[in-house]
Amino acid sequence: MSRWDLSAALCVAIAVLCAAPAAAQPEAAAEFAQEHEDKPDEALTFSASLGMVYASGNTNAWTLNGGTQFRLVRDRHAFSFDWTMAYGRADLTPLDDTTGFEDTVRNSNARARYDFYLTRMDALFVALAHRWDTFAGLDTRLQTQVGYLRNIIQEDKHRLWTEVGYDFTYDNYVPTQDPDTAMLAECDPAMGAPMDVEDRPANCIIEGQNVHAARAYVGYDNHLASAVHFTAGLEALFNLQDGDDIRLNLDAAVVSSLSDLFKLEVKFKLLFDNVPVPGRVRTDTLLTVNLVFAWEQEKEPEPAAEATAARNAATEGDAT
């Protein structure tokens, strides 16, 4: 083979190698565009739940629990609001006329959230939460959260996702003693009192705290059957200033359809705080059974003629 033949063969090989990526580039660009232009399914849902327990006799007690959920998804924007509450009173000594009903359960949890979907699988979010739980020592807990959401599995009846981000928590504690009984010198760190809360006298009143935390969350959603829906989520908050301060929040629920509008819900909530409000325990749990009224906007099925025209148009576009 002559020198010119070798040069020609080399030029042909280079041209083929250069043409292959060039031919693959439009396809790769199309896949990238499709991945980043997809959007979440539009949705509009609302539900309200209510449950009650009443006991009489040797113990007179009643507990009321309920809540509501709302979710709206349009284009790349999603807004949701969740609220649950529980309130109960009891008279543990009904034969004693000097006693009466006292509060035994008193808490409320609310959260509002906005998501902006970058793709069907990715979103940025910001959320605001409020907790009122006087028996846990919290007169007010305000949380602001920002972060990133990633859908690991996203199917019609099966979803697994995770979230990472930042959480700022402001706690306002419920006073447990009369301020007049607390001696300033024993309670004020500036006057020589212990810096650690647990080392101070029991009559010292702690007003509250601010916590900066890293947040991680894993959520799971599964329509086990046409009439059964299971959801679960685990949230972990890691105090960036105190490594021992870790909070875990677990929610799990099973909802069974009774009719098109009414459902039966069994819900479990666990709240764990490794460094709780002084004088309180680390773990709170709540198990509720509620009757739920649920409404969901159903998407109208695409007419057959329009669906066929859309498919034909897409086929013609691909051919060109």
C-alpha positions as CSV (number, residue, x, y, z in Angstrom):
1,M,0.0,0.0,0.0
2,S,1.4,3.4,-1.0
3,R,1.9,6.4,1.2
4,W,-1.1,8.1,-0.4
5,D,-3.3,5.1,0.3
6,L,-2.3,5.1,3.9
7,S,-3.1,8.8,4.2
8,A,-6.5,8.4,2.6
9,A,-7.4,5.5,4.9
10,L,-6.3,7.6,7.9
11,C,-8.5,10.5,6.8
12,V,-11.5,8.2,6.3
13,A,-11.0,6.7,9.8
14,I,-10.8,10.2,11.4
15,A,-14.0,11.3,9.6
16,V,-15.9,8.2,10.8
17,L,-14.8,8.8,14.4
18,C,-15.8,12.5,14.2
19,A,-19.1,11.7,12.6
20,A,-20.2,9.2,15.3
21,P,-20.3,11.7,18.2
22,A,-21.8,14.3,15.9
23,A,-24.6,11.8,15.0
24,A,-25.1,10.9,18.6
25,Q,-25.1,14.5,19.8
26,P,-28.7,15.4,18.6
27,E,-30.0,12.3,20.3
28,A,-28.2,13.0,23.6
29,A,-29.3,16.6,23.4
30,A,-32.9,15.5,22.9
31,E,-32.7,13.2,25.9
32,F,-31.2,15.9,28.1
33,A,-33.9,18.4,27.0
34,Q,-36.7,15.9,27.7
35,E,-35.3,15.1,31.1
36,H,-35.1,18.8,32.1
37,E,-38.4,19.9,30.5
38,D,-40.7,17.4,32.1
39,K,-43.0,18.6,34.8
40,P,-44.9,17.0,37.7
41,D,-48.5,15.9,37.2
42,E,-51.0,18.6,38.0
43,A,-53.0,17.8,41.2
44,L,-55.6,19.4,43.5
45,T,-56.5,17.5,46.6
46,F,-58.1,18.3,49.9
47,S,-58.9,16.2,53.0
48,A,-60.3,16.8,56.5
49,S,-60.2,14.2,59.3
50,L,-61.9,14.0,62.7
51,G,-61.8,11.4,65.5
52,M,-63.0,11.3,69.2
53,V,-62.7,9.0,72.2
54,Y,-65.0,9.3,75.2
55,A,-64.9,7.3,78.5
56,S,-67.1,7.6,81.6
57,G,-67.4,5.8,84.9
58,N,-64.3,5.4,87.1
59,T,-62.5,7.6,84.7
60,N,-64.2,10.5,82.9
61,A,-62.2,11.5,79.8
62,W,-62.5,12.6,76.3
63,T,-60.1,13.3,73.5
64,L,-60.6,15.0,70.2
65,N,-58.2,14.8,67.2
66,G,-58.4,15.9,63.6
67,G,-56.6,17.8,60.9
68,T,-56.6,18.8,57.3
69,Q,-54.4,18.5,54.2
70,F,-54.3,20.5,51.0
71,R,-52.1,20.2,47.9
72,L,-52.0,22.1,44.6
73,V,-49.7,21.4,41.7
74,R,-49.7,23.6,38.6
75,D,-47.0,23.7,36.0
76,R,-43.7,23.6,38.0
77,H,-45.2,25.0,41.2
78,A,-46.6,23.0,44.1
79,F,-48.1,24.3,47.4
80,S,-49.2,22.2,50.3
81,F,-50.6,22.7,53.8
82,D,-50.9,20.1,56.6
83,W,-52.4,20.5,60.1
84,T,-53.1,18.0,62.8
85,M,-54.3,18.6,66.4
86,A,-55.2,16.7,69.5
87,Y,-56.9,17.9,72.6
88,G,-58.2,15.9,75.6
89,R,-59.4,16.4,79.2
90,A,-59.9,13.9,82.0
91,D,-61.3,13.7,85.5
92,L,-59.2,10.9,87.1
93,T,-61.1,11.1,90.5
94,P,-64.8,11.4,89.6
95,L,-66.0,10.6,93.2
96,D,-64.0,13.6,94.5
97,D,-66.2,16.7,94.2
98,T,-63.2,18.9,94.9
99,T,-61.5,17.9,91.6
100,G,-62.6,18.3,88.0
101,F,-61.5,17.9,84.4
102,E,-57.9,18.8,83.6
103,D,-56.1,18.9,80.3
104,T,-54.3,15.7,79.4
105,V,-53.5,16.2,75.7
106,R,-52.8,19.5,74.0
107,N,-50.9,19.8,70.8
108,S,-51.0,21.2,67.3
109,N,-48.7,20.7,64.3
110,A,-49.0,22.8,61.1
111,R,-46.8,23.1,58.0
112,A,-46.9,25.1,54.8
113,R,-44.6,24.4,51.9
114,Y,-43.8,25.5,48.4
115,D,-41.9,23.4,45.8
116,F,-40.4,24.6,42.5
117,Y,-39.8,21.6,40.2
118,L,-36.7,21.8,38.1
119,T,-37.7,18.5,36.5
120,R,-40.2,15.8,37.2
121,M,-37.6,14.2,39.5
122,D,-36.0,17.3,41.1
123,A,-37.3,20.2,43.1
124,L,-36.3,23.1,45.4
125,F,-38.5,23.8,48.4
126,V,-39.1,26.2,51.3
127,A,-41.3,25.4,54.3
128,L,-42.6,27.0,57.5
129,A,-43.8,24.9,60.4
130,H,-45.4,25.6,63.8
131,R,-45.8,23.3,66.8
132,W,-47.7,23.9,70.0
133,D,-47.3,21.2,72.6
134,T,-47.4,22.5,76.2
135,F,-47.0,19.0,77.8
136,A,-43.7,18.8,75.9
137,G,-42.7,22.2,77.2
138,L,-43.2,24.0,73.9
139,D,-45.4,27.1,73.9
140,T,-44.2,27.8,70.4
141,R,-41.8,26.0,68.0
142,L,-41.3,27.8,64.7
143,Q,-39.3,26.1,62.0
144,T,-38.1,27.4,58.6
145,Q,-36.7,24.9,56.1
146,V,-35.1,25.1,52.7
147,G,-33.7,22.3,50.6
148,Y,-33.5,20.0,47.6
149,L,-35.9,17.1,46.8
150,R,-35.0,14.1,44.6
151,N,-37.5,11.5,43.5
152,I,-35.7,8.1,43.5
153,I,-38.8,6.2,42.3
154,Q,-41.7,8.0,40.7
155,E,-44.5,5.9,39.4
156,D,-48.3,6.1,39.3
157,K,-48.8,4.2,42.5
158,H,-45.3,4.0,44.0
159,R,-43.0,6.8,45.1
160,L,-39.8,7.0,47.0
161,W,-38.0,10.3,47.6
162,T,-35.4,12.0,49.7
163,E,-34.7,15.5,50.8
164,V,-31.6,17.4,52.2
165,G,-31.4,20.9,53.4
166,Y,-31.2,23.4,56.3
167,D,-33.6,23.9,59.2
168,F,-33.8,26.9,61.6
169,T,-35.8,26.3,64.8
170,Y,-37.0,28.8,67.3
171,D,-38.3,27.4,70.6
172,N,-40.3,29.3,73.2
173,Y,-40.6,27.2,76.3
174,V,-43.6,27.0,78.6
175,P,-42.7,28.5,82.0
176,T,-42.9,25.8,84.7
177,Q,-42.2,27.9,87.9
178,D,-43.2,31.2,89.2
179,P,-40.4,33.7,88.2
180,D,-40.4,35.1,91.8
181,T,-39.2,31.7,93.1
182,A,-36.1,31.6,91.0
183,M,-33.1,33.4,92.4
184,L,-31.2,35.4,89.8
185,A,-27.7,34.4,91.0
186,E,-28.6,30.7,90.6
187,C,-30.1,31.0,87.2
188,D,-28.2,33.7,85.3
189,P,-25.0,32.4,83.7
190,A,-23.7,36.0,83.7
191,M,-23.8,35.8,87.5
192,G,-22.1,32.5,87.9
193,A,-24.8,30.0,87.2
194,P,-23.9,26.8,85.3
195,M,-23.8,27.2,81.6
196,D,-25.4,23.7,81.0
197,V,-29.2,23.8,81.5
198,E,-29.3,20.4,83.2
199,D,-26.9,21.7,86.0
200,R,-29.1,24.6,87.0
201,P,-31.6,24.4,89.9
202,A,-35.1,23.1,89.0
203,N,-36.7,26.5,89.7
204,C,-34.7,28.2,86.9
205,I,-36.9,29.2,84.1
206,I,-35.5,28.6,80.6
207,E,-37.1,31.0,78.0
208,G,-36.2,29.2,74.8
209,Q,-33.5,28.6,72.2
210,N,-32.5,29.0,68.6
211,V,-31.2,25.9,66.7
212,H,-29.4,25.8,63.3
213,A,-29.6,22.2,61.9
214,A,-28.9,20.1,58.9
215,R,-32.0,18.3,57.7
216,A,-32.4,14.9,56.0
217,Y,-35.7,13.2,55.0
218,V,-36.8,10.0,53.4
219,G,-40.4,9.6,52.3
220,Y,-42.4,6.6,50.9
221,D,-45.8,6.5,49.3
222,N,-47.6,3.4,48.0
223,H,-51.1,2.6,46.9
224,L,-51.0,-1.0,48.1
225,A,-54.4,-1.7,46.5
226,S,-57.2,0.3,44.9
227,A,-58.7,0.9,48.3
228,V,-55.6,1.0,50.5
229,H,-52.9,3.8,50.7
230,F,-49.8,3.7,52.8
231,T,-47.5,6.6,53.5
232,A,-44.4,7.0,55.7
233,G,-41.7,9.6,56.3
234,L,-38.6,9.9,58.6
235,E,-37.0,13.3,59.3
236,A,-33.7,13.8,61.0
237,L,-32.4,17.1,62.2
238,F,-28.8,17.5,63.3
239,N,-27.9,20.5,65.5
240,L,-24.9,22.2,63.8
241,Q,-23.8,23.7,67.2
242,D,-24.4,20.8,69.5
243,G,-23.6,17.3,68.2
244,D,-25.7,15.6,70.9
245,D,-28.8,17.4,69.9
246,I,-30.5,15.2,67.3
247,R,-34.2,15.2,66.5
248,L,-36.1,12.4,64.7
249,N,-39.7,12.7,63.5
250,L,-41.5,9.7,62.1
251,D,-45.0,9.7,60.5
252,A,-46.8,6.7,59.1
253,A,-50.4,6.3,58.0
254,V,-52.7,3.7,56.4
255,V,-55.8,4.9,54.7
256,S,-58.6,2.6,53.6
257,S,-61.4,3.9,51.3
258,L,-64.9,3.5,52.5
259,S,-66.5,5.3,49.6
260,D,-65.5,7.9,46.9
261,L,-65.4,10.7,49.5
262,F,-64.9,9.0,52.9
263,K,-61.9,7.1,54.2
264,L,-60.7,5.5,57.4
265,E,-57.2,6.6,58.6
266,V,-54.9,5.0,61.1
267,K,-52.0,7.3,61.8
268,F,-48.9,7.1,64.0
269,K,-46.5,9.9,64.9
270,L,-43.3,9.7,66.8
271,L,-41.3,12.7,67.9
272,F,-37.8,12.1,69.5
273,D,-35.6,14.9,70.8
274,N,-32.3,13.7,72.3
275,V,-31.9,17.1,74.1
276,P,-35.5,17.8,75.1
277,V,-36.9,20.8,77.0
278,P,-35.6,20.7,80.5
279,G,-37.7,18.5,82.7
280,R,-39.4,16.6,79.8
281,V,-38.9,13.2,78.3
282,R,-37.2,12.5,75.0
283,T,-40.0,10.8,73.1
284,D,-43.6,11.6,72.3
285,T,-46.0,9.4,70.3
286,L,-49.5,9.8,69.0
287,L,-51.7,7.1,67.5
288,T,-55.0,8.2,66.0
289,V,-58.0,6.7,64.2
290,N,-59.9,9.2,62.1
291,L,-62.8,9.4,59.6
292,V,-61.5,11.3,56.7
293,F,-63.4,13.3,54.1
294,A,-61.2,13.4,51.0
295,W,-61.7,15.2,47.6
296,E,-59.4,15.0,44.6
297,Q,-59.7,16.7,41.2
298,E,-59.6,14.0,38.6
299,K,-57.9,14.7,35.3
300,E,-60.3,14.3,32.4
301,P,-59.3,11.6,30.0
302,E,-57.9,12.8,26.7
303,P,-60.5,12.2,23.8
304,A,-59.5,9.4,21.5
305,A,-59.4,11.7,18.4
306,E,-57.2,14.3,20.1
307,A,-54.9,11.6,21.5
308,T,-54.5,10.1,18.0
309,A,-53.8,13.5,16.5
310,A,-51.2,14.2,19.2
311,R,-49.5,10.9,18.5
312,N,-49.5,11.5,14.8
313,A,-48.1,15.0,15.3
314,A,-45.3,13.6,17.5
315,T,-44.5,11.0,14.9
316,E,-44.3,13.5,12.1
317,G,-42.1,15.7,14.3
318,D,-39.7,12.8,14.9
319,A,-39.6,12.0,11.2
320,T,-38.6,15.5,10.3
